[in-house]
Amino acid sequence: MSHDSTYTTENNEWRLTLVEGPPLRADAQRNRARILDAAEAVFAEFGTRASTEEVARRAGVAIGTVFRHFPSKDDLLAAIMKRLLAQLVEEAGRHDLFAFFTHTVAQAAAKKTAVDLLAGSGVDIRLPDALAHLEEAVGRLLEQAQAAGAVADSVRLPEVMALLASVCQGALHGGWNEQLQARTLAVIFSGLKCD
């Protein structure tokens, strides 16, 4: 199945296409979405040791339906990660660089997600295409910020991605309150700005 989404920012329009196999019937699409919603909640609550039976129960589908969409637990975990990364790409299309940072860190601090549990679980999920889409989206935000004179030209994308990942992990693991988020982001934004 191919999902095309077009995102427009002030200066650019870009398209994200996720390819996931043949088109699904409407009921199969609903089941897949319910399974992913349930799996994200179950894995956030219990970690990767949670059973696919619990995912099926919460989704209101038979275990066979889960395995028809996701042949293994790793496939299910990878699908959750892809969906979360696609959501981040979508968010990037709605914000400037600083607002995207602020929004993403606030989301990380607000809840313990499946991403957090996967990061510490030892599960090896590689999603180079999904990560590349996120890097492209953040790269566009960086270019726009630099063109507007809001970020120093010497700042490069790898550093921005490292900062974003590090701050989100800190907020997620530390349960940062709004004041700590704001102070930390102020320091980071000050370092990114033109001298």
N, C-alpha and C positions, 0 to 999 in steps of 0.2 A: 504494500500500500504506500502511496506517495502522498505526503502532506505538504502543500505549498502554503507558506505564509509570507505576506509582503509587509515589511515594516518601513515606515517613513519617519525620518528625523528631519530636522530643519533643513539640512543640506543634502541629504542622501535618501535614496530609496534602495532597499535591498531585499533579497528573497532568501528564505531558508527552506530547503527541501529535505525532508526526512523520508527515506525509502525503507519500507519494512516488509515487503512481500506483496502477494496478490491482494486486491481489494477485499475488504470484509463486508459481509451483510450488515445491515443496521443493527440487528440484535447481537451479532458477534462483536461489533464495535462497542456497543454498550457493555457487553460482558467483559471485554478487554479493559475498558476504562474502570469498571467496578473492581476488577481483579487488581489493577494497578493501584487504585485508591486504597483498597483493603490491604494490599501488600505493604504499601508505604507505611500505613498506620501500624500494622502488625510488626514489621521489622523495626520501626522506631520504638515500639514498646518493648519488644522482647529480644531484639538483635537478630543476627542471622541464624541463630539456633531455632528460631520460630519455625513451626511446621507449615508446609503448604496446605495441609488440611485446615489449619486455622485461617489461613488466607481465604480458602474456598468458603469456609463457614461464614466469615465476615462479608465476603462478596455476595453471598447468597447463591452460589453456583456449586455444581458438582466438582469433585477433585479432577475428574476427567476433563472438564472444561478448562481448568487451570493448565493442565498439561498439554491440552490441544494448542493453547496459545503460547505456552512457555514450557518446552520439553524438560527443562531442568530448573532447579532453584537458581543456579547461576544465570540462566537466561532471564528469569524473572527479576533478579537483582540488577542485571544489566539494563533491562527495560525501564526500571525505576530510575536508574541513573541517567539514561538517555532522556527520559521525560523531564527530569529535574533540570538537566543541562539545557534542554530546549526551552524550558520556562525562563531560565536565566537569559538566554539569547533574546527571547521575546521582551523581557523586562529591559534589557539594554536598549532596545529600539524605542523605548518610551521615555528615556531619561538622558541627561547629560552625564558626563563621567562622574562628577561629584555626587549627583543625586543617585546614580546607579550604585556607587559604593555605599552610600548611606542606606539606601533601601535594602541592599543585599546583606549588609552587616546587621541591620535591624531584624531581618528575617532569620538570620542565623542565631541571633541572641534570643529570639522569641520562642524557639522550639527546638527540641532535639529531633533531628530528622534521620531518615534512613541513611542519608549520605554520611552523617557522622558515625553511625554504627558500622557502616561498610568500611569506612576509612580505618577503623581500628580492629577490624575483624580478621584480617589476613586474607580476605577474599580478593582474588586478583581479577579485576574487571578493567579491561582496556577499551576505551571508547575514543580512539584518536579522531574520528570524524566529528563526533559531537563536541569534543574539546576544541577542535579546529574551528567549528562554527562559533563557539563562545569567544575564542581568541580573536576571530575576525570582528565580531560585534564590539568587543572591548577596544580593539584596535581602531575601529571607526570613531568610537567615543574619544579616544586619546587624540586622534588626528584632528577632530573637531575642536577639542579643548586647546590643542596647540595652535591651531589656526586662529582661534579667538584670543590667543595670548593669555589664556588661563593656566596653562601648564608649560613648563620650560621645554624647549626643543630638545634638550639633552636627555629627557626622560624617554625610555624605551619600553615597548610592550612587555618584554619578559619581566622587568622590574614591577610594572603595574600589576601583572597577573600574580606575581609572587606576593606583593603587598595585599591584594584582594584575598588570596587564599589564606594567607597568614592571619589577617585580621578576622576573617570569617571563622577560622578554627578557634582563635582566641575567644571570640564572642560566643561561639557555640559551646565550647568546653567550660568557659568561665561564667556563663550566664550573665553577661555584662548588662548592667542597667543602662537606661537612656543617657544618663550623665557621663558614664564611662565611655559609652559609644561615641558621644559627641566630642569629648575631650581627645580621645584617641584619633578619631577621624580628623579633628582640627590639626593635630600634629602632622598627620600624613599629608593632608591637603596643603599645609604650609610648605612641606618639603617638596611637593610636586610643582608648586607655583613658580612662576618666573621670578628671578632675583631682581 
